Amino acid sequence: MREIGADDVADFVKNGHRVAFGGFTPAGSPKVIGPAIAKKAEAEHAVGNAFAIHVFAGASTGDAVDGVLARAKAVISKTPYQASGDMRNAANAGEVKYWDMHISHFAQQVKQRILGEIDLAIIEAADVSPGGEIILTTAVGTAEIFCRYAKNIAIELNEYHPKKIRGLHDIYEMELAPNTKPIPLLTARDRIGTDSIVVDPNKILGVVRTNIPDQARVLTESDADTDKIGENVAKFLIDEMASGRIPRKFLPVQSGVGSIANSVLKAMSLCREIPPYVMYSEVLQDSVIAAIKSGDVLFGSATALAVSNECLDEIYGNYDFFRERIVLRPEAISNHPEIALRLGLISVNTALEADICGNVNSTHAFGTKVVNGIGGAADFARNAQISIFVCKSTAKDGKISAIVPLCSHVDHTEHSVKVLITEQGIADLRGKDPRQRARAIIDNCAHGDYRDMLTEYLRIAKEGHEPFSLRNAFGMHGAFLAEGDMRRVSWIR
């Protein structure tokens, strides 16, 4: 396989190209070709030439893709997800066309060429053979689809990852309708595909050698509120077991990413009433790896190892142990709605805000500014046996309530949200009409500073099936924008 430099790949990329980057989050994301493309963009801009590309990835990437390209103003569009401050700012400023998309839908749109032809796929690998067999690193994402449909491929051969990683991945690709077949995955432990991707070697431009760890993000430390949220989730699950709705051997768990998710998993591990369980999720974080070590989690299935480098080194150092307890799949499988429904998942995802009807906003601050994106939350929440959304009841030192009359943007409707949990308490929304849900959310999830005003809103919105007042629905949002504090709302009667 011909060895080339990152600049050689950048020279190949042309203005307007559609470039697909492997990985999922910083895990498995290319490290050196992105900066080389950004450097080329800056040089072209300096002499007055247009240069920007369409960026595809499994989800978000590391700073060496989304960050550097956004700062170099080298991005025309990005999909399906992002978590970079620079990319976020560019999207909110209208400089980048950001297409937010359900993760489970992305591979299908690539295969249908809805997004156009992929000119180049850039894939990080732990090993690659002369015959075109590729062993991925810490994520699968949509790499198998990119490799199949891209006109050309560049490989970043990252020697930080040992070749013994082979066997961690389970590559299974679904055909498009009407040739789609049932996915033969019956448990989270099942392996149904191959451990590598095989491509036509003539498509590979060359191999760029690297030795760089993943750009793991540092998560915010847990605090008293996130710990209490975790305790409330554990309490709810124990009560569900006592009622018989969760079997004593438990159900597979899906968890989102972040400090609240870590607190939830920690609380579940500390709770002796919850038996060891399996994870069927999008990503595995440090907290999951710790739980696998302790025996609290029996097995972890995901599309990415979104762990710290210290944690990854521990996995590689004890690989025989972890190899039998972890599998990484394509995101089209890890996030497939039918599997989530069939396995009976317990899903736990984070809300940005929730309204008293039970709708959840997980993407846009005050309805207009994108934060990250919907990611895979809806893939799981809509189809889980129990869909739980969690958040702190307030933000900005209490000036913002996460519980509002009406979400400023809706990603998950009241029909997909079964349970809402904050540090204040638990609102089980199942079997309740809209006004019963509103009362449960206000009484159990809203902060004490906001309960009376939300109750007053509920009294004003007294007509109709849904508790809705057109004149007041965004009154709390408006109070913050005008006066910097939602508590200064003045209802219109």
N, C-alpha and C positions, 0 to 999 in steps of 0.2 A: 504494500500500500504506500503510495507516494506521500512523503512528508512535505508539508508546506507551512508557511507562516500565516499568522492572523491577518497581516496586511495583504497577503495574496488573496484571501477570501474577500476582504473588503474591496479590493480592486475589481473583483468579479461582480459585486453588487452594484446595480445601476439605479438611478433615480426612478422612483415609482415601483420598484420591485416589491413583491410580496415575500416576506422572509419569516419563516416559522422557526421558533426557538424551542428546543426540547426542555424538559424539566417541568416542575410544578411547585410554585413558590420558589425560593432560592435553591431548594433541593433539586439537584440534577440539572440546574440551569447553566448554560455555557458561560465561561468566565473571561475569555480574551478576545473573541471575535467581535462581540458587541462594542467594546471600547475602540477597536480598530475601525469599525464602521462609523462610530461617532467622530473619530479623528478625521476620517475622510470627509464626513459631512461638514465639519468645521472648515476644512481646507477648501472645499468647493464653495461654501458660503462666502469665504473671505475674498474670492475672486469673482463673486457675483453670480455663481451658478446655482441653480436649484438642485437640492438633493435631500430627499426624504423617502422613507419606505413605509409600507404597511407591516405592522408587527403582529404576528400571531404567536401564541404560546399556550401551553396547557392551562395555565391560570395566570397568576402573577409570576414574576421572575425575580432574580436578584438585581441589585443596583447595577451590575455589569451589563444588564440588558435594558430594562425599563428606565432606570435612573440616568445612565449616561446618554442614552439615545434621546430622552426627553430634554435633558439639559443642552444637548447639541442641536435641538430643534430639527431632529432627523426623523420624526415620526409623523406620518399622515394619519394613520388610524391604528387603534389597538383593540384587540378582543381576545378572550372573552372576559377577562378579569384583570385587575391591577391592584397593587398595594404600595405603590411608590409615591412618595410625596411630590416628587417632580412631575411624574406622569399625571397625578391627580390635579395638580395646579394647572398643567397644560390643558387637560380636559375641561376643567371648569372655566378656563379663560377662552375656550373655543379654539385653541391652537391645535388640538388633537381630537380627531373624531373617535370617541370611545364608545364601543358597542358592548354594553353589558348583556350577558347571556347566561342562561342556565348551563352549568358545566356539562351536564349530561347530554345537552343538545349540540355541543360544539363539533364533535367528530362527524356527526351526520351532515352538518352544513359544510364542513371541509370536503367530505366525500361527494356531496352533491354539487360542489364547486360554486355554491352560492356566494362565497367570499372571493371567488376568482381562482386562477391557477397559482400554485405556490412555486415561485422561481427558485427558492433555495431553502432547504431545511438544515438547521445547525443543531447537531445532536451531541450531547456529552456522553462519552462511553468509557467503561472500565477496560474494555477489550474490543478489538475488531480484527476479523480475519481477512486474508487476501480474497476470500470468496464472498465477502460482503456480510458476514454474520456479526451483528452488533450486540454487545452486552451492555446494558444501560447501567447507570450509577444509582443514585438515591431516589429516583422518581421515574414513573412511566409517563403520566400525563397523556398526551396525544401523540407521543413520539412515533408509535407504530403507524399511525395514519399519515403523519407528516412524511415519514420515510417512503411510504407507498405512493403518495400522490405528488410529492415534490419532483420537479424536473431535475434538480441537482441536490446533492447532500455534501455538507462539510462536517467532519468529525473532530470534536475536541476530545482527544484521548487523555483523560485525566488520571495520571498515575498515583494520585492521592488515594484512589479507590482500588483496593486489591482485586486481582482477577478472580479470586475465590468468591467474589460476590455473585458469580454465576449461580443461578438457582433461586435467587431471591425474587425474581420476577415471574409473572404468569401472564404471558401475552396472548390475549384472545380477542379476535376481531369479529364483529357482527357484520353480516352483509346487509345491504339496503333492501327495503321492501320492494318487491314481494318475495324476496329470497331469504328474509330473516327467519332464523330458526330459534327455538327456545334456548335460553342460556342454561347450560347444564350445571349450574352451581347451586348446590343444595344446602351447604353450610359455609360459614366464613372461612373454614379451613381448606375447602376444596381447591385443587389446582386443576384447571381445565384447558390450559393452553401450553405454550412453549416458553422456554426460559431466555429466548433471544429473538431479535428481529433480523430477518434475512432480506437483503436488498441486492439489486443488480450492482455489482461492483463498478460498472462503467458509469453509474450515476454519481459516484463519490469523487468529488474534486480532489480530495486529499485529506490527510490527517495532520492536525495541529496538536503537538504534544504540550500538556500542561501538568502542573502538580499543585493544585490550589484547592483548599477546602471550600465547602459551600458557604455562602454569605449568610449564615444563620442570623435571623432577627432576634434581638433581645426583647423578651416579653416583659411587660410591666409586672412588678412583684405583686403578689396577692396582698390584700388588706382585710380589715375587719369586715367590710361590706361583701367582698367577693367570697370570703370564707363563709359568711352567713348564707349567701346564695347557695354555695355548695352544700351546706348543712340542710337547707330547705329542700334542695333537690333530693338528697339522700332520704330525708324524712318522707317526702312524697312517694318515692319508690318503695320504701319499706311498707307504707300504708297500702300501696297497690298490691304488694305481695300478700299482705294480710287479708286483703279482700278477695284474693284468688285471680285478680286480673293479670298479674305477672306470675308465671309459674315459679315454683321454689328453685328450680335450676336456672332461673332468670332468662333474659332475652339478650340478643346482641345489642350493643350500644354504638351509636354514632355521636361524635362530639365535634363541635366547631373548634376554631383556633383562638387562642388568646388566654389572658390571665384568668378570666371567669371560667373558661373551660378547664383550665388546670386546677382551679379551686374545686370545681365539681368532681373531677376525677379523684382528687386527693381526698375529698370528703367521702366518696364512695369506697375508697380503699380503707379509710379509717373506720368505716361502719361494718362491724362484724356481722350484722344481720344480712348484708348483701353478699351473696356467694361469689366465688370467682366466675368471671364472665368473659365473653369474647367481644372484640371490637370489630365492627364492619363500618369503616369510616372513609373519609376523604384523605386525611393526613394523620400521621402518628407523631405526637409531640413527646418531649422528654418525659412528661408525666405518665404517658402510656408505657414507655420503655421501663421506667421505674416500677410501674405496676406489674409488668411482665416479669421483671426480676424477682419481685416479692411474691409472685404467684397470684396476685389479685386479679390480673388479666391473664387469661389462658392463651390467647392468640390475638394477633392484630393483623387485619386486612385493610389495605388502603391503596392509594396511588402514589404516595410520597412519604418519605421519612423526613419530616420537617423538624429536625432535631438540632440541638447545638452540636458543635464540632466535638466537644468533650464527650457528649453522649454517643456520637457516631463512632468515635475512637473506641469507646467501650463495647459497642456492638461488634466492631471488627475484631477487637481483642478477645471476644467470647463468641465468635461467629457460629461455632457448632451448636451452641445453645440457642442463639437467636434465629438461626436459619430454619429451625423447626417450628418457630413461633411467630414468624412474620412473613407476609407475602405482599408484593406490590403489583397492582393490576392497572390496566388502562383505565382512565377516568370514565370512559363510557361504560365500564363494568362496575367500578367502585361506586359510581353515582347512579347506577341504573334504577329508575323508579320501581320497576317490577320486582327487582331483587329486594329493595327496601321493604316493599309491601309483603313479599313472600316470606322473608326472614323474620318479620314482626319486629322491626327495629324500635328501640327507644332512642329518639333523636333529641339532642340538646344543642340548640344554636342561640346565638346572641342577637338581641334586638337593639337597634339604635333608639327607637321609641315605639311605644304601643299605645293604641287608643282604647277607650272604654268599651268599644264594640268587640275588641279582640283582634283587630288588624295590626300588623307589624310592619314597621319600616326598618330595613336593615342596610340601606344604601345611601340615602340622601339627607344631609343635614338641612333642616328647614325647607325640604322639598326640592331644592335646586342644586345644591353643591354635592356632587358625588363624593363619597368617602372612599370606598374600595369597589364594591360591586356585590351582586347577589350570590356569586359563586355557586356552591352546591347546596346551600341551605334549603332551598325549595325542593330540590330533588329528593331530599330526605323527609322534610317536614310534611309535605303534601301526602306522602305515602307511608310514613312510619305508623306503627301501631299506637305509639304515644309520642306526640310531638310537643316538646317543651321549648319555650323561649325564655331566655334569662337576660336580665339587665339590672344595673343599679337604678334605683328609683329616681335619682337626681344626678345632675352634672353641674359643672361650673359653680362649685360651692353652694349648691342648692338653688341657683338662679334659673336652672332649667329643670323641668319635670320630664321624666321619660314617659310618664303616663299623661296623655293629653286627650282632649275631646275627640279629635280626629287626626290621624296621622297625616303629616304634610306630604308623604309619599307612601304608597302601599306596595310592598313586595310580597307579603304573605297575608292573604285575606283571613277573615274570621273563620272561614271554613277549614283552614289548614292549621290553625293554632288551637291546640287542645288544652294546654296548660301554660300559664304565665307565672313566672317566679322572679321576685326581687328579694333584696335583703329584708324587706318588710314582711313578706309572707308568700303564700301560695294561693293562686286563683285557678281552681279546676273549672274549666269552661264547658266541659262536656255535659250535654243534657240540659243546657240552660238557654232560654230565649235571650234576645239582645239586651233587655233591661236587667235580667238576672245576671248576665255576664258583666254588664256595667257595674252593678252593685258589688259583685264579687271582686272585680279588679280594683275599684276605688277603695273598698274596705281592706283588702289584703295586700295590694301591691303598691299603691300610691304612698308617697311620703306624707307624714302628718301635716306638713305645711300646705299641702295641696288638696287634702281630702275634702275640706269644706267647700272650696271653690269648685271642685269637680262635682260634688253633690249638688251645688247650686246650679251648675250647668245642666245636670241631669233633670233638675226640677223645671228649668226653663224649657228644655227640649222634651216637652211632655206629650206632644202630638205624634201619632204614627207608630209604626212598628219598631223602627230604629230610633234610638235617642239622639236626634240630630237637629241642631239649630243652625240654619244656613248663615245667619248673621254672626254667630258666636263660635263656629267650629274651629277657627284658627285664632281666636282671641288671645290665647296664651302665647302662641308664637308671635303674634303682633306686639304683645306687651314686651316681650324680650327684645325684639328688633327696635322698638321705640324707646324703651327705658332700661334695657339690660337686665330685666328680671321678670320672669313669668308671673311671679306672685303679685305683680302690679296690674293684673288684668282687671278690666271693668266690663262686666257683662252688659249687653244691650238687651233691655227687657221690652 
